Amino acid sequence: MDIKVYLFDFDDTIISTKIYAELYQPLLKMVKSKLKLTNSQLKQKAEDLGLKKNKFDRWDTGDLCRELNLLEEYYQVLEKQIKVMPVLHDTVINTFKKIKAKKRKIAIVSNSMRRTVNAYLHKYELVQYLDFTFTRDDAQCKKRDDPFWQKLIKKQKLNPRECLVIGDDPEQDVIVPKKLGFNTFLIKQPQDLLNVLTVD
């Protein structure tokens, strides 16, 4: 197998999601304040919008704010926190440098909104290592959906057999992309990133 393109998931793969845990209550407080909602009213609104809580029992606050037309307020809080809270996994830059030394391509494939991804990429100066990013904004769906990967293949003219999807979610980063012919690598802890080159 000759891997030519390394497709990295974002949250919980190269970025620690502890930043979202830190931001969760302040963002909910902001939403309740802006819209004058009680806890139960906010819960009902989120359910009416079809939002489901994740494995950490939290709503995706980006999705919540987008649906409630509070994205600018969301990014004011998030971008301020990104500036002060280091959440890039230590092994990322070292891994990226090794991949680039082999003259391979690196990309981000993410369920996050493009603006969120870009905020982190610029903060940690990762743009220099990337050949492209592909987000839920590009696909108009998430990685659990086959069309996400189909649109990625078409837009970037990829041969899935020459790509390695690296991520922490067994369904979205392994099962779904495998159906479309991608090679996959499941991350269970940040140090696993150092082993992605052994798949080649």
C-alpha positions as CSV (number, residue, x, y, z in Angstrom):
1,M,0.0,0.0,0.0
2,D,1.4,3.4,-1.0
3,I,-0.3,6.2,1.0
4,K,-0.1,9.5,-0.8
5,V,-2.7,11.6,1.1
6,Y,-3.1,11.7,4.9
7,L,-6.6,12.8,5.9
8,F,-6.7,13.9,9.5
9,D,-9.9,14.3,11.6
10,F,-9.7,17.5,13.7
11,D,-11.5,17.4,17.1
12,D,-10.0,14.8,19.5
13,T,-7.4,13.8,16.9
14,I,-5.1,16.8,16.5
15,I,-7.0,19.2,18.7
16,S,-8.0,18.3,22.3
17,T,-11.7,18.9,22.8
18,K,-11.1,20.1,26.4
19,I,-11.5,23.6,25.0
20,Y,-15.2,22.8,24.3
21,A,-15.7,21.5,27.8
22,E,-14.3,24.8,29.2
23,L,-16.5,26.9,26.9
24,Y,-19.7,24.9,27.3
25,Q,-21.2,26.6,30.3
26,P,-20.1,30.2,29.3
27,L,-21.6,29.7,25.8
28,L,-24.9,28.3,27.2
29,K,-25.1,31.2,29.6
30,M,-24.5,33.6,26.7
31,V,-27.3,32.0,24.6
32,K,-29.8,32.0,27.5
33,S,-28.9,35.7,28.2
34,K,-29.2,36.8,24.6
35,L,-32.5,35.0,24.0
36,K,-33.8,35.3,27.5
37,L,-34.3,31.6,27.9
38,T,-34.5,29.4,31.0
39,N,-32.6,26.1,31.2
40,S,-35.8,24.1,30.3
41,Q,-36.7,26.5,27.4
42,L,-33.2,26.2,26.0
43,K,-33.4,22.4,26.2
44,Q,-36.7,22.4,24.4
45,K,-35.4,24.8,21.7
46,A,-32.4,22.5,21.1
47,E,-34.7,19.5,20.8
48,D,-37.0,21.3,18.5
49,L,-34.0,22.1,16.3
50,G,-33.2,18.4,16.2
51,L,-29.9,18.8,18.1
52,K,-28.7,15.8,20.0
53,K,-26.1,15.7,22.8
54,N,-22.7,14.0,22.0
55,K,-20.8,11.3,23.9
56,F,-19.9,14.0,26.5
57,D,-23.6,14.8,27.1
58,R,-23.2,18.2,25.5
59,W,-24.8,19.9,22.6
60,D,-22.4,21.0,19.8
61,T,-22.4,24.7,20.8
62,G,-21.4,25.7,17.3
63,D,-24.4,24.0,15.8
64,L,-26.6,25.4,18.6
65,C,-25.4,29.0,18.0
66,R,-25.7,28.7,14.2
67,E,-29.3,27.5,14.4
68,L,-30.1,30.4,16.8
69,N,-28.3,33.0,14.7
70,L,-25.7,33.6,17.3
71,L,-22.6,32.5,15.4
72,E,-20.8,35.8,15.7
73,E,-21.2,35.7,19.4
74,Y,-20.0,32.1,19.4
75,Y,-16.8,33.0,17.6
76,Q,-16.1,35.9,19.8
77,V,-16.0,33.6,22.8
78,L,-14.2,30.7,21.0
79,E,-11.5,32.8,19.3
80,K,-10.7,34.5,22.5
81,Q,-10.3,31.2,24.3
82,I,-8.2,29.7,21.5
83,K,-5.7,32.5,22.0
84,V,-5.2,31.6,25.7
85,M,-5.7,27.8,25.9
86,P,-3.1,25.4,24.4
87,V,-5.0,22.4,23.0
88,L,-2.9,21.2,20.1
89,H,-1.6,17.7,20.8
90,D,2.2,17.6,21.2
91,T,2.7,14.9,18.6
92,V,1.0,16.8,15.7
93,I,3.7,19.0,14.3
94,N,6.3,16.2,14.5
95,T,4.0,13.9,12.7
96,F,3.2,16.5,10.0
97,K,6.9,17.2,9.5
98,K,7.7,13.5,8.9
99,I,4.8,13.1,6.4
100,K,6.0,16.2,4.5
101,A,9.6,14.9,4.5
102,K,8.2,11.9,2.6
103,K,6.6,14.3,0.0
104,R,3.1,13.2,0.9
105,K,-0.1,15.4,1.1
106,I,-1.8,16.3,4.4
107,A,-5.4,17.4,4.8
108,I,-8.0,18.1,7.4
109,V,-11.4,16.5,7.1
110,S,-13.7,17.7,9.8
111,N,-17.3,17.9,11.0
112,S,-16.4,21.4,12.4
113,M,-17.4,24.6,10.6
114,R,-14.6,26.0,8.3
115,R,-14.2,29.1,10.4
116,T,-13.6,27.0,13.5
117,V,-11.0,24.9,11.8
118,N,-9.3,28.0,10.3
119,A,-9.1,29.7,13.7
120,Y,-7.1,26.8,15.1
121,L,-5.0,26.3,12.0
122,H,-3.8,29.9,12.1
123,K,-3.3,30.0,15.9
124,Y,-1.0,26.9,15.7
125,E,0.6,27.8,12.3
126,L,-0.5,24.5,10.8
127,V,-1.5,26.0,7.4
128,Q,2.0,25.6,6.1
129,Y,1.7,21.8,6.4
130,L,-1.7,21.4,4.7
131,D,-2.6,20.8,1.1
132,F,-6.3,21.3,1.7
133,T,-9.1,21.3,4.3
134,F,-12.5,19.8,3.7
135,T,-15.2,20.5,6.3
136,R,-18.9,20.0,6.8
137,D,-19.4,23.4,5.1
138,D,-17.9,22.0,1.9
139,A,-19.9,18.8,2.0
140,Q,-23.1,20.2,3.4
141,C,-23.3,17.1,5.7
142,K,-21.1,15.3,8.3
143,K,-18.6,12.5,8.1
144,R,-21.1,9.9,9.2
145,D,-22.8,10.4,5.8
146,D,-21.5,8.7,2.6
147,P,-21.9,12.0,0.6
148,F,-19.3,13.7,2.7
149,W,-16.7,11.3,1.4
150,Q,-18.1,11.1,-2.1
151,K,-17.9,14.9,-2.4
152,L,-14.4,14.9,-1.0
153,I,-13.2,12.3,-3.5
154,K,-14.8,14.3,-6.4
155,K,-13.5,17.7,-5.3
156,Q,-9.9,16.7,-4.6
157,K,-9.8,14.0,-7.3
158,L,-8.7,11.4,-4.7
159,N,-8.1,7.7,-5.2
160,P,-9.3,6.4,-1.8
161,R,-6.9,3.4,-1.9
162,E,-4.0,5.9,-1.8
163,C,-5.5,7.8,1.2
164,L,-5.3,7.2,4.9
165,V,-8.1,8.6,7.1
166,I,-6.9,9.2,10.7
167,G,-9.4,9.9,13.4
168,D,-10.8,9.0,16.8
169,D,-14.4,8.0,15.9
170,P,-14.9,4.3,15.0
171,E,-18.0,5.0,12.8
172,Q,-17.1,8.3,11.1
173,D,-13.4,7.8,10.7
174,V,-13.3,4.1,10.1
175,I,-16.6,2.3,9.1
176,V,-18.0,5.0,6.8
177,P,-14.8,5.9,4.8
178,K,-13.9,2.2,4.6
179,K,-17.1,1.6,2.7
180,L,-15.8,4.0,0.0
181,G,-12.4,2.3,-0.2
182,F,-10.3,4.5,2.1
183,N,-7.6,3.1,4.3
184,T,-8.2,4.0,8.0
185,F,-6.3,4.5,11.2
186,L,-8.1,4.8,14.6
187,I,-6.6,7.1,17.1
188,K,-7.2,6.0,20.7
189,Q,-4.7,8.4,22.3
190,P,-2.7,11.4,20.9
191,Q,0.5,9.4,20.9
192,D,-1.0,7.0,18.3
193,L,-0.4,9.8,15.8
194,L,3.3,8.9,15.8
195,N,2.4,5.5,14.3
196,V,0.5,6.7,11.2
197,L,3.6,6.4,9.1
198,T,3.9,2.8,9.9
199,V,0.7,2.1,7.9
200,D,2.5,3.0,4.6
